[in-house]
């Protein structure tokens, strides 16, 4: 008597990959958020454009601290609010869009920061931003069978 192997449901495999991607995204946000509040604080101030201090009515350090706190909150929300997963995904994606001007500013001014110490790396960081948006949206999308119509 031979036993047939059950094929894994591709949806459950995809769900597992999304779950892992969501955890990795939360870890990346937590690491970066921690950096905003500690070891990387000075380097992150370099990315804040002068106009942002006028628009937000905050100094560069306060903007860095606030964005670090937001990153930590988003990381926690990704893991602790499963029923709000899609909304949190959109919030993370919006955050990545919101910080893009800082990345453009850093590239245009050619200011170095930890891990972004060459023009090529700063330019590469700009191309990473859309991938982060896609990562946030894809990893938090509802499984096919549970999407609301």
N, CA and C atoms as an extended XYZ file, in Angstrom:
447
Properties=species:S:1:pos:R:3:atomname:S:1:resname:S:1:resid:I:1 pbc="F F F"
N         0.836       -1.167        0.000 N   UNK     1
C         0.000        0.000        0.000 CA  UNK     1
C         0.895        1.249        0.000 C   UNK     1
N         0.696        2.100       -0.942 N   UNK     2
C         1.493        3.319       -1.012 CA  UNK     2
C         0.688        4.495       -0.465 C   UNK     2
N         1.384        5.316        0.186 N   UNK     3
C         0.735        6.510        0.732 CA  UNK     3
C         0.969        7.677       -0.215 C   UNK     3
N        -0.059        8.346       -0.506 N   UNK     4
C         0.075        9.540       -1.326 CA  UNK     4
C         0.352       10.732       -0.433 C   UNK     4
N         1.278       11.498       -0.888 N   UNK     5
C         1.555       12.738       -0.159 CA  UNK     5
C         0.499       13.766       -0.519 C   UNK     5
N         0.042       14.419        0.488 N   UNK     6
C        -0.903       15.500        0.234 CA  UNK     6
C        -0.107       16.702       -0.236 C   UNK     6
N        -0.582       17.294       -1.284 N   UNK     7
C         0.066       18.519       -1.754 CA  UNK     7
C        -0.332       19.663       -0.843 C   UNK     7
N         0.644       20.450       -0.504 N   UNK     8
C         0.358       21.613        0.328 CA  UNK     8
C        -0.463       22.607       -0.480 C   UNK     8
N        -1.429       23.169        0.164 N   UNK     9
C        -2.264       24.181       -0.467 CA  UNK     9
C        -1.393       25.401       -0.753 C   UNK     9
N        -1.311       25.829       -2.020 N   UNK    10
C        -0.468       26.987       -2.348 CA  UNK    10
C        -0.873       28.238       -1.574 C   UNK    10
N        -2.164       28.354       -1.255 N   UNK    11
C        -2.612       29.518       -0.496 CA  UNK    11
C        -2.034       29.512        0.911 C   UNK    11
N        -1.927       28.326        1.522 N   UNK    12
C        -1.374       28.276        2.872 CA  UNK    12
C         0.129       28.543        2.845 C   UNK    12
N         0.793       28.082        1.788 N   UNK    13
C         2.217       28.392        1.642 CA  UNK    13
C         2.430       29.889        1.473 C   UNK    13
N         1.597       30.490        0.621 N   UNK    14
C         1.679       31.936        0.401 CA  UNK    14
C         1.374       32.681        1.692 C   UNK    14
N         0.409       32.190        2.437 N   UNK    15
C         0.064       32.802        3.716 CA  UNK    15
C         1.257       32.747        4.671 C   UNK    15
N         1.964       31.634        4.670 N   UNK    16
C         3.154       31.502        5.521 CA  UNK    16
C         4.267       32.457        5.107 C   UNK    16
N         4.428       32.630        3.811 N   UNK    17
C         5.453       33.550        3.312 CA  UNK    17
C         5.079       34.982        3.689 C   UNK    17
N         3.801       35.322        3.531 N   UNK    18
C         3.351       36.670        3.913 CA  UNK    18
C         3.535       36.906        5.400 C   UNK    18
N         3.239       35.882        6.194 N   UNK    19
C         3.413       35.980        7.642 CA  UNK    19
C         4.881       36.270        7.977 C   UNK    19
N         5.778       35.526        7.362 N   UNK    20
C         7.214       35.740        7.594 CA  UNK    20
C         7.644       37.127        7.105 C   UNK    20
N         7.120       37.548        5.965 N   UNK    21
C         7.457       38.870        5.429 CA  UNK    21
C         6.957       39.973        6.349 C   UNK    21
N         5.787       39.763        6.938 N   UNK    22
C         5.234       40.749        7.869 CA  UNK    22
C         6.097       40.849        9.128 C   UNK    22
N         6.532       39.711        9.641 N   UNK    23
C         7.408       39.710       10.817 CA  UNK    23
C         8.750       40.369       10.487 C   UNK    23
N         9.279       40.087        9.315 N   UNK    24
C        10.548       40.713        8.910 CA  UNK    24
C        10.386       42.221        8.771 C   UNK    24
N         9.266       42.649        8.217 N   UNK    25
C         8.997       44.083        8.095 CA  UNK    25
C         8.889       44.720        9.475 C   UNK    25
N         8.195       44.063       10.386 N   UNK    26
C         8.086       44.586       11.755 CA  UNK    26
C         9.463       44.678       12.406 C   UNK    26
N        10.295       43.672       12.184 N   UNK    27
C        11.650       43.690       12.751 CA  UNK    27
C        12.469       44.842       12.159 C   UNK    27
N        12.351       45.044       10.852 N   UNK    28
C        13.081       46.142       10.200 CA  UNK    28
C        12.617       47.493       10.730 C   UNK    28
N        11.307       47.656       10.883 N   UNK    29
C        10.780       48.909       11.430 CA  UNK    29
C        11.245       49.121       12.872 C   UNK    29
N        11.230       48.060       13.669 N   UNK    30
C        11.656       48.169       15.060 CA  UNK    30
C        13.146       48.521       15.152 C   UNK    30
N        13.950       47.900       14.317 N   UNK    31
C        15.386       48.191       14.317 CA  UNK    31
C        15.648       49.635       13.901 C   UNK    31
N        14.994       50.054       12.830 N   UNK    32
C        15.189       51.418       12.350 CA  UNK    32
C        14.633       52.424       13.349 C   UNK    32
N        13.469       52.135       13.907 N   UNK    33
C        12.888       53.021       14.910 CA  UNK    33
C        13.790       53.162       16.119 C   UNK    33
N        14.381       52.056       16.547 N   UNK    34
C        15.331       52.101       17.663 CA  UNK    34
C        16.546       52.941       17.300 C   UNK    34
N        16.980       52.822       16.064 N   UNK    35
C        18.108       53.637       15.599 CA  UNK    35
C        17.794       55.117       15.616 C   UNK    35
N        16.554       55.460       15.287 N   UNK    36
C        16.146       56.868       15.332 CA  UNK    36
C        16.235       57.423       16.752 C   UNK    36
N        16.031       56.564       17.728 N   UNK    37
C        16.017       57.013       19.120 CA  UNK    37
C        17.365       56.878       19.811 C   UNK    37
N        18.327       56.255       19.165 N   UNK    38
C        19.600       56.012       19.851 CA  UNK    38
C        20.790       56.192       18.913 C   UNK    38
N        21.436       55.100       18.523 N   UNK    39
C        22.708       55.122       17.812 CA  UNK    39
C        22.689       55.881       16.488 C   UNK    39
N        21.567       55.928       15.788 N   UNK    40
C        21.547       56.554       14.466 CA  UNK    40
C        20.939       57.943       14.431 C   UNK    40
N        20.640       58.461       15.597 N   UNK    41
C        19.893       59.720       15.661 CA  UNK    41
C        20.556       60.855       14.890 C   UNK    41
N        21.834       61.015       15.057 N   UNK    42
C        22.561       62.085       14.356 CA  UNK    42
C        22.505       61.877       12.837 C   UNK    42
N        22.717       60.655       12.413 N   UNK    43
C        22.688       60.348       10.982 CA  UNK    43
C        21.316       60.578       10.367 C   UNK    43
N        20.272       60.289       11.108 N   UNK    44
C        18.928       60.500       10.588 CA  UNK    44
C        18.588       61.986       10.480 C   UNK    44
N        19.162       62.809       11.349 N   UNK    45
C        18.910       64.257       11.259 CA  UNK    45
C        19.385       64.807        9.923 C   UNK    45
N        20.418       64.198        9.354 N   UNK    46
C        20.960       64.633        8.065 CA  UNK    46
C        19.901       64.525        6.968 C   UNK    46
N        19.008       63.561        7.093 N   UNK    47
C        18.024       63.339        6.031 CA  UNK    47
C        16.832       64.293        6.105 C   UNK    47
N        16.704       65.022        7.186 N   UNK    48
C        15.538       65.913        7.344 CA  UNK    48
C        15.788       67.206        6.576 C   UNK    48
N        14.962       67.493        5.574 N   UNK    49
C        15.136       68.742        4.826 CA  UNK    49
C        14.775       69.949        5.696 C   UNK    49
N        15.397       71.084        5.433 N   UNK    50
C        15.116       72.294        6.206 CA  UNK    50
C        13.643       72.675        6.128 C   UNK    50
N        13.018       72.500        4.960 N   UNK    51
C        11.617       72.881        4.823 CA  UNK    51
C        10.713       72.069        5.743 C   UNK    51
N        11.122       70.850        6.092 N   UNK    52
C        10.295       70.005        6.953 CA  UNK    52
C        10.170       70.607        8.357 C   UNK    52
N        11.221       71.279        8.817 N   UNK    53
C        11.155       71.896       10.146 CA  UNK    53
C        10.141       73.042       10.149 C   UNK    53
N        10.049       73.755        9.039 N   UNK    54
C         9.071       74.850        8.948 CA  UNK    54
C         7.654       74.310        8.824 C   UNK    54
N         7.474       73.288        8.006 N   UNK    55
C         6.133       72.716        7.790 CA  UNK    55
C         5.617       72.049        9.064 C   UNK    55
N         6.464       71.284        9.709 N   UNK    56
C         6.048       70.527       10.891 CA  UNK    56
C         6.191       71.322       12.196 C   UNK    56
N         6.872       72.476       12.122 N   UNK    57
C         7.113       73.317       13.307 CA  UNK    57
C         7.810       72.541       14.420 C   UNK    57
N         8.789       71.752       13.999 N   UNK    58
C         9.599       70.952       14.922 CA  UNK    58
C        11.040       71.053       14.458 C   UNK    58
N        11.990       70.915       15.400 N   UNK    59
C        13.377       70.893       14.956 CA  UNK    59
C        13.710       69.508       14.411 C   UNK    59
N        14.865       69.394       13.781 N   UNK    60
C        15.234       68.140       13.113 CA  UNK    60
C        15.294       66.970       14.091 C   UNK    60
N        15.806       67.213       15.285 N   UNK    61
C        15.900       66.135       16.259 CA  UNK    61
C        14.513       65.640       16.661 C   UNK    61
N        13.585       66.553       16.859 N   UNK    62
C        12.219       66.152       17.230 CA  UNK    62
C        11.570       65.358       16.107 C   UNK    62
N        11.835       65.729       14.869 N   UNK    63
C        11.285       64.985       13.729 CA  UNK    63
C        11.852       63.572       13.703 C   UNK    63
N        13.145       63.445       13.951 N   UNK    64
C        13.778       62.122       13.975 CA  UNK    64
C        13.196       61.273       15.095 C   UNK    64
N        13.052       61.852       16.271 N   UNK    65
C        12.491       61.111       17.403 CA  UNK    65
C        11.050       60.703       17.103 C   UNK    65
N        10.253       61.636       16.587 N   UNK    66
C         8.858       61.325       16.271 CA  UNK    66
C         8.760       60.210       15.238 C   UNK    66
N         9.591       60.267       14.206 N   UNK    67
C         9.521       59.221       13.187 CA  UNK    67
C         9.973       57.877       13.759 C   UNK    67
N        10.922       57.891       14.686 N   UNK    68
C        11.338       56.654       15.341 CA  UNK    68
C        10.218       56.049       16.168 C   UNK    68
N         9.497       56.900       16.884 N   UNK    69
C         8.362       56.426       17.677 CA  UNK    69
C         7.290       55.848       16.756 C   UNK    69
N         7.020       56.530       15.648 N   UNK    70
C         6.032       56.028       14.684 CA  UNK    70
C         6.465       54.665       14.150 C   UNK    70
N         7.733       54.507       13.826 N   UNK    71
C         8.216       53.210       13.321 CA  UNK    71
C         8.022       52.113       14.358 C   UNK    71
N         8.308       52.408       15.607 N   UNK    72
C         8.123       51.406       16.661 CA  UNK    72
C         6.639       51.057       16.833 C   UNK    72
N         5.774       52.056       16.757 N   UNK    73
C         4.337       51.804       16.868 CA  UNK    73
C         3.822       50.984       15.687 C   UNK    73
N         4.298       51.304       14.497 N   UNK    74
C         3.882       50.537       13.316 CA  UNK    74
C         4.373       49.088       13.413 C   UNK    74
N         5.588       48.892       13.890 N   UNK    75
C         6.112       47.531       14.056 CA  UNK    75
C         5.238       46.746       15.027 C   UNK    75
N         4.894       47.369       16.141 N   UNK    76
C         4.037       46.702       17.122 CA  UNK    76
C         2.658       46.417       16.538 C   UNK    76
N         2.107       47.370       15.805 N   UNK    77
C         0.783       47.189       15.215 CA  UNK    77
C         0.766       46.040       14.207 C   UNK    77
N         1.833       45.892       13.438 N   UNK    78
C         1.909       44.788       12.468 CA  UNK    78
C         1.766       43.439       13.160 C   UNK    78
N         2.285       43.342       14.377 N   UNK    79
C         2.290       42.063       15.076 CA  UNK    79
C         1.113       41.883       16.026 C   UNK    79
N         0.591       42.989       16.539 N   UNK    80
C        -0.392       42.890       17.614 CA  UNK    80
C        -1.836       43.201       17.208 C   UNK    80
N        -2.032       43.638       15.989 N   UNK    81
C        -3.384       43.975       15.543 CA  UNK    81
C        -3.761       43.183       14.287 C   UNK    81
N        -3.901       41.874       14.420 N   UNK    82
C        -4.159       41.061       13.221 CA  UNK    82
C        -5.459       41.416       12.502 C   UNK    82
N        -6.450       41.864       13.207 N   UNK    83
C        -7.722       42.219       12.551 CA  UNK    83
C        -7.628       43.523       11.774 C   UNK    83
N        -6.624       44.303       12.077 N   UNK    84
C        -6.415       45.587       11.393 CA  UNK    84
C        -5.232       45.525       10.438 C   UNK    84
N        -4.825       44.315       10.110 N   UNK    85
C        -3.608       44.103        9.331 CA  UNK    85
C        -3.567       44.924        8.045 C   UNK    85
N        -4.627       44.919        7.287 N   UNK    86
C        -4.625       45.644        6.007 CA  UNK    86
C        -4.508       47.151        6.236 C   UNK    86
N        -5.235       47.668        7.224 N   UNK    87
C        -5.136       49.101        7.522 CA  UNK    87
C        -3.733       49.472        7.993 C   UNK    87
N        -3.161       48.626        8.817 N   UNK    88
C        -1.794       48.879        9.294 CA  UNK    88
C        -0.833       48.843        8.108 C   UNK    88
N        -1.049       47.923        7.188 N   UNK    89
C        -0.213       47.856        5.988 CA  UNK    89
C        -0.256       49.155        5.200 C   UNK    89
N        -1.459       49.709        5.047 N   UNK    90
C        -1.592       50.991        4.349 CA  UNK    90
C        -0.907       52.108        5.130 C   UNK    90
N        -0.980       52.062        6.459 N   UNK    91
C        -0.313       53.079        7.282 CA  UNK    91
C         1.209       52.978        7.129 C   UNK    91
N         1.730       51.758        7.113 N   UNK    92
C         3.171       51.564        6.918 CA  UNK    92
C         3.576       52.069        5.532 C   UNK    92
N         2.797       51.733        4.521 N   UNK    93
C         3.092       52.195        3.162 CA  UNK    93
C         3.072       53.724        3.104 C   UNK    93
N         2.086       54.337        3.744 N   UNK    94
C         2.006       55.806        3.763 CA  UNK    94
C         3.210       56.408        4.477 C   UNK    94
N         3.661       55.757        5.536 N   UNK    95
C         4.855       56.233        6.243 CA  UNK    95
C         6.065       56.198        5.315 C   UNK    95
N         6.207       55.109        4.569 N   UNK    96
C         7.342       55.007        3.643 CA  UNK    96
C         7.285       56.082        2.562 C   UNK    96
N         6.098       56.428        2.133 N   UNK    97
C         5.948       57.519        1.160 CA  UNK    97
C         6.284       58.854        1.821 C   UNK    97
N         5.859       59.021        3.069 N   UNK    98
C         6.081       60.289        3.776 CA  UNK    98
C         7.557       60.583        4.018 C   UNK    98
N         8.371       59.556        4.196 N   UNK    99
C         9.790       59.796        4.469 CA  UNK    99
C        10.630       59.887        3.190 C   UNK    99
N        10.013       59.626        2.042 N   UNK   100
C        10.746       59.703        0.776 CA  UNK   100
C        11.412       61.064        0.553 C   UNK   100
N        10.753       62.189        0.849 N   UNK   101
C        11.440       63.475        0.643 CA  UNK   101
C        12.758       63.593        1.417 C   UNK   101
N        12.835       62.984        2.577 N   UNK   102
C        14.091       62.993        3.321 CA  UNK   102
C        15.179       62.214        2.602 C   UNK   102
N        14.812       61.098        1.997 N   UNK   103
C        15.779       60.303        1.241 CA  UNK   103
C        16.242       61.052       -0.008 C   UNK   103
N        15.306       61.735       -0.671 N   UNK   104
C        15.661       62.545       -1.843 CA  UNK   104
C        16.583       63.676       -1.415 C   UNK   104
N        16.268       64.325       -0.301 N   UNK   105
C        17.099       65.411        0.222 CA  UNK   105
C        18.528       64.926        0.492 C   UNK   105
N        18.637       63.792        1.120 N   UNK   106
C        19.970       63.255        1.427 CA  UNK   106
C        20.743       62.963        0.146 C   UNK   106
N        20.077       62.423       -0.858 N   UNK   107
C        20.745       62.122       -2.125 CA  UNK   107
C        21.166       63.413       -2.825 C   UNK   107
N        20.262       64.394       -2.866 N   UNK   108
C        20.555       65.649       -3.572 CA  UNK   108
C        21.667       66.449       -2.888 C   UNK   108
N        21.702       66.410       -1.556 N   UNK   109
C        22.719       67.187       -0.834 CA  UNK   109
C        24.020       66.411       -0.653 C   UNK   109
N        23.997       65.125       -1.039 N   UNK   110
C        25.178       64.264       -0.967 CA  UNK   110
C        25.723       64.145        0.456 C   UNK   110
N        24.819       64.166        1.424 N   UNK   111
C        25.195       64.059        2.833 CA  UNK   111
C        25.286       62.593        3.227 C   UNK   111
N        26.365       62.244        3.857 N   UNK   112
C        26.578       60.857        4.276 CA  UNK   112
C        25.955       60.590        5.637 C   UNK   112
N        25.512       59.376        5.795 N   UNK   113
C        24.984       58.861        7.065 CA  UNK   113
C        25.436       57.408        7.149 C   UNK   113
N        25.301       56.787        8.323 N   UNK   114
C        25.698       55.380        8.423 CA  UNK   114
C        25.034       54.533        7.340 C   UNK   114
N        25.822       53.749        6.665 N   UNK   115
C        25.432       52.842        5.579 CA  UNK   115
C        25.036       53.574        4.294 C   UNK   115
N        24.985       54.874        4.315 N   UNK   116
C        24.642       55.658        3.119 CA  UNK   116
C        25.740       56.686        2.889 C   UNK   116
N        26.923       56.185        2.643 N   UNK   117
C        28.092       57.056        2.584 CA  UNK   117
C        28.650       57.269        1.174 C   UNK   117
N        27.906       56.820        0.168 N   UNK   118
C        28.317       57.067       -1.220 CA  UNK   118
C        27.089       57.502       -2.017 C   UNK   118
N        27.361       58.176       -3.140 N   UNK   119
C        26.242       58.590       -3.997 CA  UNK   119
C        25.442       57.382       -4.476 C   UNK   119
N        26.133       56.310       -4.813 N   UNK   120
C        25.454       55.102       -5.287 CA  UNK   120
C        24.535       54.505       -4.233 C   UNK   120
N        24.979       54.462       -2.998 N   UNK   121
C        24.148       53.920       -1.929 CA  UNK   121
C        22.943       54.818       -1.655 C   UNK   121
N        23.180       56.127       -1.685 N   UNK   122
C        22.067       57.055       -1.463 CA  UNK   122
C        21.042       56.944       -2.596 C   UNK   122
N        21.510       56.793       -3.822 N   UNK   123
C        20.601       56.619       -4.957 CA  UNK   123
C        19.880       55.281       -4.858 C   UNK   123
N        20.603       54.250       -4.504 N   UNK   124
C        19.987       52.937       -4.328 CA  UNK   124
C        18.891       52.956       -3.277 C   UNK   124
N        19.089       53.742       -2.249 N   UNK   125
C        18.081       53.874       -1.187 CA  UNK   125
C        16.771       54.421       -1.759 C   UNK   125
N        16.866       55.312       -2.730 N   UNK   126
C        15.657       55.856       -3.356 CA  UNK   126
C        14.872       54.762       -4.069 C   UNK   126
N        15.579       53.853       -4.720 N   UNK   127
C        14.905       52.768       -5.437 CA  UNK   127
C        14.368       51.705       -4.479 C   UNK   127
N        14.894       51.674       -3.276 N   UNK   128
C        14.394       50.746       -2.271 CA  UNK   128
C        13.022       51.184       -1.747 C   UNK   128
N        12.771       52.472       -1.740 N   UNK   129
C        11.534       52.997       -1.151 CA  UNK   129
C        10.264       52.400       -1.770 C   UNK   129
N        10.125       52.353       -3.099 N   UNK   130
C         8.911       51.721       -3.655 CA  UNK   130
C         8.796       50.247       -3.282 C   UNK   130
N         9.925       49.570       -3.159 N   UNK   131
C         9.893       48.158       -2.760 CA  UNK   131
C         9.374       48.013       -1.333 C   UNK   131
N         9.735       48.955       -0.464 N   UNK   132
C         9.232       48.929        0.905 CA  UNK   132
C         7.713       49.129        0.933 C   UNK   132
N         7.216       50.008        0.077 N   UNK   133
C         5.769       50.235       -0.010 CA  UNK   133
C         5.071       48.951       -0.455 C   UNK   133
N         5.597       48.321       -1.484 N   UNK   134
C         5.010       47.067       -1.977 CA  UNK   134
C         5.087       45.987       -0.899 C   UNK   134
N         6.211       45.897       -0.213 N   UNK   135
C         6.398       44.915        0.864 CA  UNK   135
C         5.320       45.113        1.935 C   UNK   135
N         5.092       46.352        2.333 N   UNK   136
C         4.094       46.633        3.366 CA  UNK   136
C         2.701       46.211        2.911 C   UNK   136
N         2.344       46.551        1.698 N   UNK   137
C         0.998       46.234        1.203 CA  UNK   137
C         0.817       44.741        0.945 C   UNK   137
N         1.814       44.108        0.352 N   UNK   138
C         1.707       42.690        0.032 CA  UNK   138
C         1.675       41.822        1.291 C   UNK   138
N         2.548       42.119        2.248 N   UNK   139
C         2.641       41.269        3.437 CA  UNK   139
C         1.435       41.413        4.359 C   UNK   139
N         0.645       42.457        4.174 N   UNK   140
C        -0.520       42.669        5.036 CA  UNK   140
C        -1.842       42.438        4.309 C   UNK   140
N        -1.776       42.019        3.060 N   UNK   141
C        -3.001       41.764        2.295 CA  UNK   141
C        -3.744       40.576        2.884 C   UNK   141
N        -5.056       40.653        2.847 N   UNK   142
C        -5.882       39.547        3.344 CA  UNK   142
C        -5.750       38.354        2.406 C   UNK   142
N        -5.787       37.142        2.954 N   UNK   143
C        -5.762       35.954        2.091 CA  UNK   143
C        -6.928       35.991        1.108 C   UNK   143
N        -6.747       35.356       -0.033 N   UNK   144
C        -7.744       35.386       -1.113 CA  UNK   144
C        -9.157       35.062       -0.630 C   UNK   144
N        -9.299       34.046        0.173 N   UNK   145
C       -10.621       33.619        0.605 CA  UNK   145
C       -11.274       34.556        1.614 C   UNK   145
N       -10.513       35.467        2.208 N   UNK   146
C       -11.060       36.319        3.252 CA  UNK   146
C       -11.173       37.767        2.869 C   UNK   146
N       -10.952       38.083        1.618 N   UNK   147
C       -11.060       39.480        1.193 CA  UNK   147
C       -12.522       39.889        1.145 C   UNK   147
N       -12.746       41.121        1.553 N   UNK   148
C       -14.107       41.658        1.492 CA  UNK   148
C       -14.366       42.186        0.106 C   UNK   148
N       -15.546       41.998       -0.388 N   UNK   149
C       -15.846       42.432       -1.737 CA  UNK   149
C       -16.755       43.556       -1.738 C   UNK   149
